[in-house]
Amino acid sequence: MTGAAGTTGLRGPLLTILVGLLGIGAVSWGFLAGIDAALSGSEGGTGPFIALFVLGAILVIATVVSAVLGLFSHSHRMLWSIALALGLLPVIAVVVLAVNARG
């Protein structure tokens, strides 16, 4: 059943994409700011940045799981595919950095 604007079917994939973007932002910010705090020796410590990184990682994992389950629903497959690609971006970045570091 669709809502007045017919967007009920779009709500799931769009929210998943939003959660993926928030997760990627939290992982990136937590990682970069945490490294900066660790190297600068600031009084605040790295605890909040570790928590932010873990929260972002949980959001990214939730995005991947939701996107895979959404692909089985046979509706809006393109949006679910975009959500899956967003969720896999951090994994791809780590693999690229690891291969680059090895030479």
N, C-alpha and C positions, 0 to 999 in steps of 0.2 A: 504494500500500500504506500502510495506516495503522498507527500504533504501538499499544501496549497501550491507551492512553487515547483513541485516535482523533484525536490532535492534530497529526499530521504535516502535514496540509494547512493548519493554522492557524499553523504556525511561521513561514512566510515573511511573511505580512502583519503578524503581531504583532511580529516582529523589525524589519520596515520601519517600523512605527509607532514603536517604541522608538528606532530610529536617527533618525527625524524629530524626535522630542521632544528627544533629545540634541543634534541639530544646531541646532534653534531656540534651545535654551538656550545653546549655545556661541556662536552668532552674537550673541545679545542681550547676553550677559555680556561678550564680547570687544569689542563696539561701545561699550556704556555705560562699562565700566571703562577702555577705551582713550581715550575722549573725556575722562573724568575725569582720567586720568594726563597726557594732553596739556595740559589746561588748568591743572592744578595745578603743572606743572613739576617733577614728582618726579624723583628721581635714577634710578629704575628704568627709565624710558623706556616706550615704548609697544610695543616689539618683541614681548613675550610675548602682549600682547592682540591684536596683528595676527595672530600665528600662530594664536591661539585662534579668531579671527573666520574666518580662511581654512579652518581645520579644520572649523568648524561649517558653512561654506558648502559644503564638499565633501560633508559628511554630508547636507545638505539636497538637494543635486543628486542624490546617490545615492538618496535617498528618492523623489524624483520619477521618476527613471529606473526604479527597481525597481517603483514603483506602476504606472506606465504598462505595463511589461512584464507585471506581475501581472494587470492588467485583461484582457489577452489570454488568460489561462489559463482563463477561464470558471469559476473556483471562488473562492468567498468575495469576490465583487465588491464587497460593501459595505465589507469591511475594506480592500480595495485602494483604494476610493474615499476612505475616511477617511485612509489614508496619503498619497494624492495631495493631498487638501485640506491636510493638515499640511505637506507639502512646499512647497505654494504660498503658505502663510501669510506668509512673509517677503516674497515678491514683492508680495502684496496690500498689506502694510503699507507698503512703499516707495511704491507707486502712490498710496495714500491720503494719505501724508505729502506727496508731491510735488504732488498736486492741492490739498491743503489749503494748502500754502505759496504757491501761485499766487494764491489768493484766490478 
